[in-house]
């Protein structure tokens, strides 16, 4: 039977057909396809064998309509120039699929697209929306909350100030204090902080924390610059513009970057556009520990977020029926390599 004919044949097979072939009730067939249903292994095997022989696949949409839960979450993401987003996607989807959750992936193209994308996702009968990105400001979050078509709005890997959202993130303050202490302990004197976009509803506290930590320890205020996106190319250009305008004696001896995407672009500029050495002339620290950080090209000192633990906790939040404060911060660890 060719694929087209097989597809048409499978579409006509019902749960009653499977029940008849397996010698069980329709009720047993329905339970066999539910993750946590009480059914004997023998009965489940009979149903699955008959279903495979007949080409039967349950209608998940119909099943969700008969339940108060669809087991579908909308995953809204932007900023694909940041390699850490791919790592987040892998960890999140792995944890979700392990517990029987499916994802609707939405690429929010820009800030103007973010609110319509959330509203569109809310019409798909998803149980929750998970936001990963930099474009979810107050207006966007308010639009999402007004929709009220999903039970939970989760901000992942950022701290949200909105009381109606659930924030699951690394402890940025503790992490950045550890980075600042490391920079001080290694004897660096002239740090430059390279930050990403300055959002408010889902805010990273890394720039403010580093500046505060440095001021407390030395009495000096470190210089800082920022870029509009977590893009290595933008970071490379910003680093070149800043460093090339300074005489050698006034250049920073270390650049602390808000994430690894910025750090990678910065290292490329230091080496290939300015002809300097890392870390001998200028050291670099990142944040996230993306796969490229460990490569011989970068050997980047960085802070590793515990993404697996964060993703597993997110699934626990999705499956919980409790009405409590689910906000949680996690502690990662500093990974030292040759870049600083």
C-alpha positions as CSV (number, residue, x, y, z in Angstrom):
1,X,0.0,0.0,0.0
2,X,1.5,3.4,-1.0
3,X,1.8,6.2,1.5
4,X,-1.2,8.1,0.1
5,X,-3.5,5.1,0.2
6,X,-2.2,4.2,3.7
7,X,-2.9,7.7,5.0
8,X,-6.5,7.6,3.7
9,X,-6.9,4.1,5.1
10,X,-5.6,5.2,8.6
11,X,-7.9,8.2,8.6
12,X,-10.9,5.9,8.4
13,X,-9.9,3.6,11.2
14,X,-11.7,4.3,14.5
15,X,-11.3,3.3,18.1
16,X,-14.2,0.9,17.6
17,X,-12.2,-0.9,14.9
18,X,-9.2,-1.2,17.2
19,X,-11.4,-2.4,20.1
20,X,-12.9,-5.1,17.8
21,X,-9.5,-6.3,16.6
22,X,-8.0,-6.3,20.1
23,X,-11.0,-7.9,21.7
24,X,-11.4,-5.1,24.3
25,X,-13.8,-2.3,24.9
26,X,-13.6,1.2,23.3
27,X,-13.1,2.5,26.8
28,X,-9.9,0.3,27.1
29,X,-8.6,1.6,23.7
30,X,-9.0,5.2,24.9
31,X,-7.2,4.5,28.1
32,X,-4.4,2.8,26.4
33,X,-3.4,6.0,24.7
34,X,-3.5,8.1,27.9
35,X,-0.1,8.5,29.6
36,X,-1.2,8.0,33.2
37,X,-4.3,5.9,32.7
38,X,-4.8,2.7,34.8
39,X,-4.6,-0.2,32.4
40,X,-2.8,-3.6,32.6
41,X,0.3,-4.0,30.5
42,X,-1.3,-7.0,28.7
43,X,-4.4,-5.0,27.7
44,X,-2.2,-2.0,26.6
45,X,0.0,-4.3,24.4
46,X,-3.1,-5.8,22.8
47,X,-4.5,-2.4,21.9
48,X,-1.1,-1.1,20.6
49,X,-0.6,-4.2,18.5
50,X,-4.1,-3.9,16.9
51,X,-3.6,-0.1,16.4
52,X,-0.3,-0.6,14.7
53,X,-1.7,-3.3,12.4
54,X,-4.7,-1.1,11.4
55,X,-2.7,2.1,11.2
56,X,-4.8,3.8,13.9
57,X,-3.7,7.1,15.4
58,X,-5.9,8.8,18.0
59,X,-7.3,12.2,17.3
60,X,-5.5,14.4,19.8
61,X,-7.6,17.4,19.1
62,X,-10.8,15.5,19.9
63,X,-9.2,14.1,23.0
64,X,-8.2,17.5,24.2
65,X,-11.7,18.9,23.7
66,X,-13.0,16.2,26.0
67,X,-10.5,17.2,28.7
68,X,-9.6,20.4,30.5
69,X,-6.0,20.0,29.4
70,X,-4.5,19.8,25.9
71,X,-0.9,18.9,26.9
72,X,0.2,21.5,24.3
73,X,2.3,24.6,25.1
74,X,3.2,27.5,22.9
75,X,6.9,28.2,22.9
76,X,7.5,31.8,21.7
77,X,11.1,32.6,20.9
78,X,13.1,35.3,19.2
79,X,16.8,36.3,19.0
80,X,18.0,33.2,17.0
81,X,21.3,34.9,16.5
82,X,22.0,33.9,20.1
83,X,23.3,30.3,20.1
84,X,22.1,29.8,23.6
85,X,18.5,29.8,22.3
86,X,19.1,26.5,20.5
87,X,20.4,25.0,23.7
88,X,17.3,26.2,25.6
89,X,15.1,24.7,22.9
90,X,16.8,21.4,23.1
91,X,16.6,21.1,26.9
92,X,13.0,22.4,27.1
93,X,11.6,20.2,24.3
94,X,13.4,17.1,25.7
95,X,11.9,17.7,29.2
96,X,8.5,18.4,27.8
97,X,8.4,15.4,25.5
98,X,9.6,13.1,28.3
99,X,6.4,14.0,30.2
100,X,4.1,13.8,27.3
101,X,3.9,17.5,26.4
102,X,3.9,18.8,22.8
103,X,5.0,22.2,21.7
104,X,3.8,24.8,19.2
105,X,6.9,26.8,18.2
106,X,6.4,30.4,17.2
107,X,9.2,32.6,16.0
108,X,8.3,36.2,17.0
109,X,9.9,38.2,14.2
110,X,10.2,41.5,15.9
111,X,8.6,43.6,18.8
112,X,5.6,44.5,16.7
113,X,5.0,40.8,15.9
114,X,5.3,39.6,19.6
115,X,1.8,40.6,20.8
116,X,0.0,39.2,17.7
117,X,2.0,36.0,18.0
118,X,1.0,35.5,21.6
119,X,-2.7,36.2,20.8
120,X,-2.5,33.8,17.9
121,X,-1.0,31.1,20.1
122,X,-3.8,31.7,22.7
123,X,-6.4,30.7,20.0
124,X,-4.7,27.2,19.6
125,X,-6.0,25.9,22.9
126,X,-2.6,25.7,24.5
127,X,-2.3,25.1,28.2
128,X,0.5,27.6,28.7
129,X,2.7,30.0,26.9
130,X,6.5,30.0,27.4
131,X,8.3,33.2,26.4
132,X,12.0,33.0,25.6
133,X,13.4,36.3,24.2
134,X,14.0,40.0,24.5
135,X,10.9,41.4,22.9
136,X,8.4,40.8,25.6
137,X,8.0,44.2,27.2
138,X,5.1,45.4,29.4
139,X,2.7,46.0,26.5
140,X,3.3,42.6,25.1
141,X,2.8,40.9,28.4
142,X,-0.4,42.8,29.1
143,X,-1.8,41.8,25.7
144,X,-1.0,38.2,26.5
145,X,-2.6,38.4,29.9
146,X,-5.7,40.0,28.5
147,X,-6.2,37.0,26.3
148,X,-6.6,34.7,29.3
149,X,-6.9,31.7,27.1
150,X,-4.0,29.8,28.6
151,X,-3.6,28.9,32.3
152,X,0.0,29.9,32.7
153,X,2.3,32.5,31.2
154,X,5.9,31.5,31.9
155,X,9.0,33.7,31.3
156,X,12.0,31.3,30.9
157,X,15.6,32.3,31.7
158,X,14.7,35.8,32.7
159,X,13.3,37.5,35.8
160,X,9.9,39.0,35.2
161,X,8.5,41.9,37.2
162,X,4.9,41.2,36.2
163,X,3.0,39.6,39.1
164,X,0.8,37.6,36.7
165,X,3.7,35.7,35.1
166,X,5.8,32.8,36.3
167,X,9.5,33.5,36.2
168,X,12.0,30.6,35.9
169,X,15.6,31.9,35.7
170,X,19.1,31.7,36.9
171,X,20.0,33.9,39.9
172,X,21.5,36.8,37.9
173,X,22.6,38.7,41.0
174,X,24.4,35.9,42.6
175,X,26.0,34.8,39.3
176,X,27.2,38.3,38.4
177,X,28.6,38.8,41.9
178,X,30.6,35.7,41.5
179,X,31.9,36.9,38.1
180,X,32.8,40.3,39.6
181,X,34.7,38.6,42.5
182,X,36.6,36.4,40.0
183,X,37.6,39.5,37.9
184,X,38.8,41.2,41.1
185,X,40.7,38.1,42.3
186,X,42.5,37.8,39.0
187,X,43.8,41.3,39.3
188,X,42.0,43.1,36.5
189,X,41.8,46.8,36.9
190,X,39.9,48.3,34.0
191,X,36.7,46.2,33.2
192,X,34.3,47.1,30.4
193,X,30.8,45.6,30.6
194,X,29.2,44.8,27.2
195,X,25.4,44.5,27.8
196,X,22.5,43.4,25.6
197,X,19.2,45.2,25.0
198,X,17.7,46.9,28.1
199,X,14.3,45.5,28.6
200,X,12.1,45.9,31.7
201,X,9.4,43.3,32.1
202,X,11.8,40.4,31.6
203,X,15.0,42.0,32.8
204,X,18.6,40.7,33.2
205,X,20.2,42.2,36.3
206,X,23.8,41.5,35.2
207,X,24.9,45.0,34.2
208,X,23.5,46.7,37.3
209,X,24.9,44.0,39.6
210,X,28.4,44.1,38.1
211,X,28.6,47.9,38.3
212,X,27.4,47.8,41.9
213,X,29.8,45.1,42.9
214,X,32.7,46.9,41.3
215,X,31.9,50.2,42.9
216,X,31.6,48.6,46.3
217,X,35.0,46.9,46.0
218,X,37.0,49.6,44.3
219,X,35.1,52.9,44.5
220,X,35.3,53.2,40.7
221,X,32.5,52.9,38.2
222,X,33.3,50.6,35.3
223,X,32.5,51.7,31.7
224,X,29.7,49.9,29.9
225,X,28.3,49.8,26.4
226,X,25.2,47.9,25.0
227,X,23.9,46.5,21.7
228,X,20.3,46.2,20.5
229,X,20.4,42.4,20.1
230,X,22.4,39.4,21.4
231,X,24.1,39.1,18.1
232,X,27.9,38.3,17.7
233,X,28.1,40.6,14.7
234,X,26.6,43.6,16.5
235,X,28.9,42.9,19.5
236,X,31.9,42.7,17.2
237,X,31.1,46.1,15.7
238,X,30.4,47.7,19.0
239,X,33.7,46.3,20.5
240,X,35.7,47.5,17.5
241,X,34.1,51.0,17.6
242,X,34.9,51.4,21.3
243,X,38.4,49.8,21.4
244,X,39.7,51.3,18.2
245,X,38.9,54.8,19.6
246,X,41.1,54.3,22.7
247,X,44.8,54.6,23.1
248,X,46.4,51.3,24.2
249,X,46.9,52.4,27.7
250,X,43.3,53.4,28.1
251,X,41.8,50.1,26.8
252,X,40.0,47.8,29.2
253,X,42.1,44.8,30.4
254,X,38.9,42.7,30.5
255,X,35.5,42.8,28.8
256,X,32.7,41.2,30.8
257,X,29.9,40.3,28.4
258,X,26.2,39.8,29.3
259,X,26.2,36.5,27.4
260,X,28.3,34.3,25.2
261,X,27.0,35.6,21.9
262,X,28.4,39.0,22.8
263,X,31.6,37.4,24.1
264,X,32.2,35.4,20.9
265,X,31.8,38.6,18.7
266,X,34.1,40.5,21.0
267,X,36.9,37.9,20.9
268,X,36.7,37.8,17.0
269,X,37.2,41.6,16.9
270,X,40.0,41.7,19.4
271,X,42.0,39.0,17.5
272,X,41.1,39.6,13.9
273,X,40.3,43.3,13.5
274,X,42.6,44.7,16.2
275,X,45.4,42.2,16.0
276,X,45.4,41.8,19.8
277,X,45.7,38.7,22.0
278,X,43.1,37.1,24.3
279,X,43.7,37.1,27.3
280,X,47.2,38.7,27.2
281,X,46.1,42.1,25.9
282,X,42.3,42.0,26.7
283,X,40.6,39.2,28.5
284,X,36.9,38.2,27.9
285,X,34.2,36.6,30.1
286,X,30.8,35.5,28.9
287,X,27.6,34.1,30.3
288,X,25.6,30.9,29.4
289,X,28.3,28.4,28.4
290,X,27.1,27.7,24.8
291,X,28.8,24.8,23.0
292,X,31.1,27.1,21.1
293,X,32.5,28.4,24.4
294,X,34.6,25.2,24.9
295,X,36.0,25.2,21.3
296,X,39.7,25.8,20.8
297,X,38.7,29.1,18.9
298,X,37.4,30.7,22.1
299,X,38.1,28.7,25.3
300,X,35.7,31.1,26.9
301,X,35.4,31.6,30.7
302,X,31.7,31.9,31.3
303,X,28.9,31.2,33.7
304,X,26.9,28.0,33.0
305,X,23.1,28.1,33.6
306,X,21.5,24.9,34.9
307,X,19.2,24.6,32.0
308,X,18.3,20.9,32.5
309,X,17.1,21.6,36.1
310,X,15.3,24.7,35.0
311,X,13.5,22.8,32.2
312,X,12.5,20.0,34.5
313,X,11.1,22.5,37.0
314,X,9.1,24.1,34.2
315,X,7.4,20.8,33.4
316,X,6.6,20.4,37.1
317,X,5.0,23.8,37.1
318,X,2.9,22.8,34.0
319,X,1.7,19.7,35.7
320,X,0.9,21.2,39.0
321,X,-2.7,22.2,39.9
322,X,-1.7,24.2,42.9
323,X,-2.3,28.0,43.0
324,X,1.0,29.1,44.5
325,X,4.0,31.4,43.7
326,X,6.0,29.3,41.2
327,X,8.7,31.9,40.6
328,X,12.1,30.3,41.1
329,X,15.7,31.2,40.6
330,X,18.5,28.7,40.1
331,X,22.2,28.7,40.9
332,X,24.7,27.8,38.1
333,X,28.5,27.8,38.2
334,X,31.4,29.7,36.8
335,X,33.4,27.7,34.2
336,X,37.0,29.0,33.9
337,X,38.9,28.6,30.7
338,X,41.8,30.5,29.0
339,X,39.9,33.6,27.8
340,X,40.2,35.1,31.3
